[in-house]
Amino acid sequence: MDRKPIALIMLSGGLDSTLAARTMLEMGTVEVRGINFYTGFCIIEQRRRLGGKNTKKTLVNDGLVAGGNLGIPVDLIDISKDYFKMVTKPKYGYGSGANPCIDCRIFMMTRIREMIDRGEGDFLVTGEVLGQRPMSQHRQALGIIEKDSNLKGLIVRPLSAKLLPPTIPEDKGWIDREKMHGISGRTRKPQIALAEKFGITNYPQPAGGCCFLPDKTFAARFKDFLSHEFLAGEELDIDKVVRLRAGRHFRLTPNVRVIVSRDEGENKLLENYRRGRWSYNVVDVPGPVTIVEGEPNEEEHLKIASITARYSDAKESENVQVLCEKGEESSRILTVSPWNDDKTLDSLRV
């Protein structure tokens, strides 16, 4: 080879992937190139859509920031369209939430395999730590991922390399096994100590990364979507993901799901999804924007208006006027009492 081998590292910007990249750079024998995949389930992107609510932190891509700090190029690759298809039917199932961790790794690493086949890199590097994540980072899962992504011998895990079999890049002398590490388990102390050794201080605190698929609330809504809209033939797309993440959700019937905003940021967000849907607003009183997935009957219209009034500034009033509309041709005022049966409302909550 008349050039340095190219290490393609999956760079989320978290501590583990940053340490893995830095370990490769310390070799001095390989070129390191970061790959940051956009799946459509990114917390930062959702906050950006809401106008950065509940945070004073600048909304940035941690992978790109890490690449800049490390002095390596990072390719941001949008895989969301195909990822949506995978996440609805994962071969190896979900973790504690709606996170298909094994299928996710295989999906991303298969993309890396394609890049290697095109001559864009020579091997893959990840920040995985043996035994750190119960679903995808035990020995059996690592073997499944390597086999199904067609990368046998080409995945280097620098943080746990000394506990794993030698890889092709080691056998070829591209990298030095002795310069890698033997970290395992769920404690973060070895990584923090290694970060101090490297002088790395600016990294996100561990919190499941940027992905919100493990979030319990989102997972419940996502699985509710799979059981109803998806089963009825609707495909998952980025707008459905955004709506699943936003607001309070109530399932009235198998065909009717209600989304009620929680604050001004979500008001603005749900305003964008009024077209083609029934929407509800309390008249002349501050309150939420409510939209509906499905076609309510007359009784359901009244229930939705009552729920909307429940979350408005008129919730103590006896009678509240709520604008119910679906385009200008279907617009009327409903007079309702704000919903006051919290137990029943909780039973409808998704």
N, C-alpha and C positions, 0 to 999 in steps of 0.2 A: 504494500500500500504506500503510494507516494505522497500521502497526506496524513494528518492526524485523524484517527478514528473519531467519528461524531457520536457523542452520547446525547440521545434525546431524552430529556427528563420531564416527567409529568409534574409541572410546577404550579401548585395551588397557591403558594405564597405562605403557607403555614410553616411552623417550625421544622417539622420533619422533612418536607420536600426541600426547604431552604438549606438544611444541614446536608442533605444528600447531594444537592448541587455543589455546595461548597467543598464537600469531600472529593467530588470528581475534579473540581478545579485544582485542588491541592495536589492531585496526581501530576499535573503538568504535561501529561502525555496524550490527552484527549481534548477535543473541542466540545464544549457543552452548549446545548441549545434547548431552551425551555419551550414546553408545549402546555398551553392553558386552554382547556376545553370549556365552552359555554353550553350548558345542558338545557337551560330554560328554567332551572330550579334554583336560581342564585338569590340569596338573601339580599345582597347589595343591589342587584337589579330591581328587586321588588321595592326596596326602600327608595330607590331613585324614582320609580314610577309614582310613589306617594309623596314626592317632593322632599325626601330625606327626613321624614317625621321621626321623632323620638331619638334623634342623635345629633350631636354637635360635631361629630367626626366627618371629615371629608369623605365622600363615597368614592372609593377607588378600588380597582382590581388588584387584589393582594399579590397575584401571580406576576403582574406587570411591575409592581413596586419591587418585589423580590428580585426580579430579573435586572431591574435598574441598579439595585443595591449591589448585586453580584457582578454586574458588568457583562451580562450575557443577553443575547437576543431572545425574545419570547414571541412565539406565534400564538395568537388568540384565534381559536378555531370554533366556529359555531356548528355544533352537532345536534342541535335541539330537535330538528324535524324528525330525524331517524331515532333519536333518543326517546321521544314521546311514544313511538311505537314499541320500543323495547320495554319501557317502564310500565306499560299496561299489561304485558304478558311475560314477565321474567321467568326464564327457565328454572332458576334456582330459588325463586321466591323472594319474599321481603324480610327485612330485619324487624326490629321492634316497632318501626313506623311503616312508611311506604318506601323504604330505602332498599332497592334491589342490589345490594353492595357487590355481590359476586358477579352478577350480570353486568353491572356498571363497569367494573374493572375490565372484564372481558371485552365489552363494547369499546371502551377507550383504547385498550391495548391492541385490539384488532386494527384500529385506525393507525396506530403507531407501526404495526406490522406492515401495513400498506405503504407507509412513508419509507420504511426501510427497503421494501421491495422496489420502490421508485428511486432508490439511491440517495434519499434525503437524510439518512442516518445509518448507523451501523449496529447500535444496540439501544435498549431502553433502560432508563434508570428511574426508580421510584423512591419515595420516602417511607415506604411500608416498614413497619416494625413487627417482627415475629411476636404473635400473641397479644398485640395491642388492641385490635378490634375483634370481637368475638365471632363475627360472621365471616369476615373476608381475609383475616390475617393469621389464621392458624395454618399449620403445615399442609393439611389436606386441601384447604381452600386455595392456598398459594399454588399448589400443584395443578388443581383444576383450572385456575385462571391461566397459568402458563401454557397448559395443553390446549385449552379451547381457543386461546388467542394466537396459537401457532408461533409461540415465541420461546420454545423450549431451549434453555441455555442462554438466552439473549436478554433476560431480565436481571439487572443488577440492583440489589437492595443494599446500598452501602451501610445503612445503620445496623443491619443484622447479618451482613455478609459472612462473618466468621462463624455463624451458627448454621449456615446454609451450604449446600453443595457448591463447589467451584463452578463458575460460569465460563462460557466461551471467551468473552473478553479477557478474563483472567488467564485462561489457558493459552491464549494467543499473546499474552504479555502486554496487552494494551493498558491494563490497570494493575495495580499492586494490591493484592489481598491484605497485606500487612498494614496498609494505610486506611483500611476500612474498619468497621466496628462490630461489636458483638452484643448489641442492645436487644433486650426482649422484655415482654410484659407490658403492663398498663401504666406503670409509673413514668412520670415525665422527667424525673430527676437527672438521668443520664443525658437526655437531650439538652436540658437547661445547662448542665455542666459543660457539654460540648459547645453550646452556643457561646458561653463565656470564654472558652478557650479560643474560639474563632473570632471573638470580638463582635458577635452578632447580638444586638440588643433590641432592634426594631422589628418585632414580629407579632402577629396577632396571637392573642391568648387562645388556647385550644377550646373549641366549643362546637365540634362537629363540622368545622369547615364552613364554606359558604352555602352548602346545600341545605334546603329546608325539608327534604323528603323524610328525614327521621323525626321531624316535629310531630308530636302526638295529635295535636289539633288538626294540622294539615292532613295527616295520614287518615284520620277519621273521615274528613271531607272527601279526600281522594278515593277512598274505598267506597264511600257512599256514591260518588260519581260512577265508579266502575259497576256498582250494583244496579244503577238505574239508567242514567243517560248513555253510558258506554254500552251497556247491555242492550239498549234500545237502538244502537247503531251510530251514536255520535262519536266522532273521533276526538282525541285529545289534541289541543293546540295551545299556543302561548296565551291567547286571550282567556281560554278556560282555566289555565293554570293561575293566571292573575286573579280571576274572579274567585277561584277556590281559596286563594290565600287571603282575600280581603273580606272584611265585615264579619257580621254574625250570620250564621246559616241555620235555617230551619227547614226541615222536610215535612211538608203538609201531607203529601200523597206521593206514591211512586212517580208521578208525573209533574209534581210541582215542588220546586225548591226556592226558598226565599232568601235573599241576601240583603241585610240591613247594615248600612255604614255605621262606623263607630266614632268618626271624627271628621273634621273638615277635609283632611287629606283624602280620606276614603270617599267623602261626598264628591269631590272633584273626579276621583278615579271612576266611580260608578256612573257619574254623569256621561262618561264616554261610552257606556254600554246600554244606554236607554234605547237606542234605535232597534226596532224589531222586537222589543220586550215590553211587558207591562212594567210601569214604574209608579211610585207613590211618593208624595210629599205632603206634609202637613201645611195647610194654607195659612199664610201670614204669621207663622210661628217657627222659630228655629228648630230644626230637627234633622233626622237622617234622610238620606236618599235610599229608597228601597227598590230593588229590581227583582224580577222573577224569571227563573228558568222554567218554562212550561206554560200551559194555558189554564189559568184558574177558572173555576165555575163561579157563579154568583156568591155562594156561601164563602168560598175561599177568598174572593176579592175583599169581602168584609173582614175576614180574619186577618188578612195581610194589612189592610188599612188600620185595624185595631193594634196590630203589632207595631206598625210604624208610629202610631200615636203614643204607644207605650214608651218609646225611646226618644220622644220629643220633649220640648219644654212645656208642652200642654198635657203631660202625663197625669196631672192631678185634676184635670177638667172632667166634667161629666160628659160633654159632647164635643167632639173634635171633627173639624172638616178636613178631609184628606183628598187631595187631587189624585185621581187614578187615571192614567192615560197610556195609550199605545199609539203614538202618532196623533196628529191633530184631529183625525176623523173619529178616534175613539177616546174621548176625554170627558170625564164627569167628576162631580164632587160627591164623595161618600161621607155621611155623617155617622160617626161611630164613637163608642166609649173606648178609652185606652185599655189595652189588655191588662187584666189584674190577677190572672191566675198563673203565678210563677211556676208552680209545680207542673202544670200542663205544658207551659211554654218550654220548660227545661226538657220535657219528654220529647219535644219536637226538635230540639237543638241538635245540630250535627257538629 
